[in-house]
């Protein structure tokens, strides 16, 4: 029996592999603890007159032999079970998905520069998925309820759109995605800024993505204005995106002196956006980018980017994984946009970020005008998945 227990223990002890965040797991070798008895059976001389004792001795020997055979059969069965279990475990380990490799973010290319007569404090951008080369952009607080179509290569304003019947409080981000009752994509203007951290609720305005036309300004109707409320208290929020498959809303809070809880991710399902007068958000994740100033999700939903003034995070999402699960996992670091790279100008107080429609890169821009003609230069950061991140 001691042999059996030790044999089972040897089969069960294995080296457990960890990831980069796990402590190393030490393994222990178990040697042979019991030597084979190897003793020969004693010979018993039995006189003819002790036939009954002889029969009893033979019966005892037979019984012991049977017990030995049963014990050996048990050992074999247990061994097979343990080996089978170990085989199953090995298969599960082999089937485990490998970690997603972070792309190398190449040095930025300088494209155009925003027209500061229109966008003097660009707070949010997003790329059109049907109108090639068009960026949708808007200003920060202090402007009216309007947004612009911008040529992403030159930075020139292509068209201006005003939102009928809307008063802007603090537009902070813009997103693109599906919305019930709208054919094609909708644009979502996130009036979610709250520097004083005292707004009882925030609002997302929804319009059908217009066709970029010629100026002068064109008035567009608002399909919906959705009121959102945080479950516990007000937050400042400058980062917003929409799930390209489901239309669910995601908001990322920003750290401020009046609210030291940045990086919280809140969620609202598309199924309740038009059925409730005020939608109560649900907290679903926390990210390391505490001072989040902008966010976007790729058109296929496989990547999420959250930026701040001097960097950000890129989250890679596995097939079948929810956005909350992806945001709760490891992230890839985005470079410091305030650094002066060859051929480009730095981004002071950068807030805007967007994926290109094909997901091959990111577009960023600063909101800082201040009479500096180069401060709102459009930057393109190529994501090289064929090279390892530095």
N, C-alpha and C positions, 0 to 999 in steps of 0.2 A: 504493500500500500504506500510506503514511503517513496518507493521508486516511482509509482504512478503520480503522486502529488508533485514530485520534483520534475518529472517529465512534462507534466502539464504546465508547470510554472515556467519551464524553459521555453515552451512554445508560445506562451502568452506574453513574455517579456519581449519588447521590440523597441527600436529607436524611433521616437516620435519626432517628425520634422516640423519645424516652425517657420514662420515668416520673419521678416526683418524686425518686427516689433516684439517677438517672443523671446523669452529667455531660453538659452540652450538647455535641452533636457538630457541629463546624464543617464547613461544606461549601465546596467549591472550584469555581469556574467555569472551564471550559476553553474558550477562544475558538478561532477559526480559526487554525491554526498553519501551514497550507500554502496559498498562493494558487494559483488555477488557472494552469496553465502557459500556456494559451491561445495557444501558438505555432502559426503556420501551417506546414503541411508544406512542406519545401523542394522547388522545382521542379528537376528534373534533365533536362538536354538530352541526348538519346541519339541518336547517329548511326545511320543505317541499318545501317552495317557492324558496329554493336555489338549485334546482336540477342540474342546470348546473354547479354550483360551486362544488357540490358533485361529479359529473362525472369527472370533471377536477382533483379533489383531488384523486379519485380512480385511474385514469389513471397515475397520478404521482406516486402513491404508487406501482402500477404494474411495471412501468418503473424502479423504484428504486430496486424492488425485482429482476427483471431480471438482472440489473447491478450487484447486490450482488451475484447472482448465477454465472454469468460469471466471476466475480472476484475470487470467490471460486474455480471455475473450473481452472482458470489460476494458482492459488496458487498450486492446486493439480498437474497440469501438470508440473509446474516449479519444484516442490518438487521431482517428479518422475525423471525428467531429471537430477537434481543435484545428487540424490541418485544413479542413474545409472552411472553417471560420476565418483562419488566417488568409486563405486564398480569396475569400470574398472581400476581406478588408483590403487586400492588395489590389483587387480589381477596382474597388471604390477609389483608392488613392490614384491609380492610373487614370481613372475617368475624370478626376478633378480638373476643372478648367484652369489653365495657366493665367497668371496675372497679366492684365492688360499693360502693354508697354507705353510709357509716356512718349509723345513725339518730341522731336527737337524743334524748338521755336526759333526760326531763323531771324536774323537781324531785320529790322523793319525797312520797308520801302516807303519813301515819301510820294504820295499821290498828289492830289490837289489841296487847296486851302479853302476853307469855308468862307463864304461871303459874309463878312461881319455886319453888313447892313441889314441882313436878315437874321443870321444866327450869331449873335454877339455873346451868347452864353449857352452853347450847345450842351444839353444835359443828357439826351438820349438819341440813339440811332438804331436802325435795323435795316437789313437789306431786303429789297423786294425779291420774291422768288419767281415772279413772272415778267417783270419789267427789268431787262438786263441793264446792269450798271447804275441802278437807282438806289440811293439811300433815302430812307425816310428819317427826318430829324425834327427836333423841336428845341425850344429854349427852356431855361430854368424858370423859377418863379419871377414874377414881375412882367411877364409877357401876357398877351391875350391867348385865348383858346385857339391856337393855330399850329400847323405843322407844315413841313416843306419837303418837296422832292428835290434831291440833290444829285448832280452828276458826280459819282464817286471818284472818277478819274481826275476831274478838274476842280471839283469843289463848288462849281457854279450852281446857283439855285435854278432849278428847272420850272418849278411851280410852287404856288402857295395855296393852302387850303384853310379856310376858317370853319369852325364847328358851330353850327346854328344853335343858339339858345344856351350856350355853355359859358360859364364864368370859371376861368382857371384860377386855382389857388396856388398850387405848387406842382407843376408837371415835372416828373423826375425821370421817367423812362418810357420807352415805346416798345411794343412787341408786335409780332405778327403770328397769325395762326387761325384755326377754324373757330367759327362761332355759329350757333344754331340759327337757321333762317337766312344765312348769308352764303351765296354761292362763291366759291373761291376763298381767298384769304380775307381776313379782317385785320384792321389795325387797332391796337389797344393803347390808349393814352393813359398812363398811370399818374393820376393826381394823388400822390401818396406821400409827398414831402411833408415833414412836420418838425422843423428845427426847434420849435418850442415844446414839442412832445406833449401836446394838449388837445389834438383833434379827436373828437369822439368817434369819428369814422373817416374812411378814405374812399375814393371813388375811382373806378376804371371806366373810361368812356370808350365805346366801341363804334367804329365806322367801317363800312365796306372799303377795302383798298381801292382808292380811285385810280384812274388812268392819268399819269402825268401829262399835263397839257401846257398850254401857253399861259403866261401871266397876262392879265392881272389876277388877283386872288379869286379863288372859286369857293363858293359856300357849299359845304357838305352836311347832309343830315346825320344825326347821331342815331345809330340803331338801338343802343342801350347805354344807360349810365348805371353801373352796378355799384351799390354801396357795400363796403366791407368793414367789418368791425373785428378788432383783435379780441381774443378770448379773455385777456386779463387786464391790459392797460394799453395806452397809446404807445406807438413806436415811430421813430423816423425811418422812412423806407425810400431808397433810391434805386432799388434793383427789382425788376419785375420781368417775368417771361411766361409764355403760354405753351403748354404741352402740344406739340404739332399733331399728335394723333388724337388726343381726347379733348383738347380745349380747356383742360384744367388750369387754374391760376396758381402761380408761385410768387411769393414776395420774400425778399431777404432784407432783414432789418440792418440799420446802420448804427454803430456806436456813436454816442454823442456825450458831451459833458453832463447833459441832463438825463441821459439814459445809458447806463453802462452795460447793456445787454445786446450788443450787436451780434450779427451772424446767425440770428434765428431765422429759420425757414418756415413760412406759413403757407397753407394750402387751402384752396377752395375748389371743390369738384364742379365740373361743368354742368352736372345734372341739376344743381340747385341755383345756378347763377341767375336764372330768369324766373324762378318760382318763389323766391323769398325777397321781401322788401329790403331786408338787411341781412347779409350773409356773414355768419360768424366764422372766422378763420380757424384753422386747426394747425397747431405747431407740429411739424413732422421731422425736422432735422436741425442740426447746428453745424455751421461751417467755420473754418478758421479765419476767413476774411471778415473781421469784425467791422471794419469801416467800409462796408460794401457800397460802391457808388454806381454800379451798373451790372447788368447780367443779360445773358442770351442763351438760347438753346439752338443746336444745329437743326436743320430742316428734317433730318432723319431721326432726331431725338437721341443720338448716340453720344453727344457731348454737351456739357453745360459749362459756361464760362462765367465767373464772377470776378470783377475787378475792383481795385481800389486805386488810390492816387499813385502808388508806387509798386504795383504788381498785381497779383491775383491768383486764382486757382482755376484749373481746368479739370473737370470731372469726366471720366470715361465710363459710359453706361453699358453694361452687358445686355445681350438679348434676354428679354424676359424680366429684367430687373426694373423695379419702379424708380421713379426719379428720386423719391425720398431715400431709397436704399443706396442709390448712387451717390447722393450728396452726403450720406453718412459714412461713406468709405474713404479710402485714400484719394488724394488728388495730385495733379501735376502742377508744378509751380510755373506761373507766368512771369516774364521778365519785368524789370522796373521800367515803366514807360517814361519816367522823368530823366532817364539817362540820355545823354547826347550820343546817338549812334552815328556812324559815318553817313553823311548825306541827308541827315534828318535833324529836325529840331526837337527838343524835349517837350513833354506834355505836362505843363503845370496844371495842377488840379484837374486831372483827367477823370471823366465820369462816364463817357460813352464807350460801349463795346458791342460788336455784332459779328456773327459768323458770316462768311461768304455763303451764297446759296448752295455751293457744292461741298462746303465743309472743309475746304483745303487751307483755310486761313482765317485770321481774325482781323477786324478793322477797328481801330480805336481813334479817338480824337479828344482833345482837351476842351473844357468849357471856358477856358480863360482867355478872354479877348484883351481887355485893358489896353487898347490901341496898339497891340503887338500884332503885326500882320502875319507872323509866322506861328503864333501860339496855337492856332486851330488848324494845323496841318493834319491831313488825313494820313494815317499810317496803316500799312498792310503788313501783317505778321504771318508768314507762311508756316504751316504746321507740317513738318517732315516726319512722317511715320516710318520712313525707311531708315532713319538714323536714331540712335539712342539719345535721349535728353542728356545734356551735360550736367 
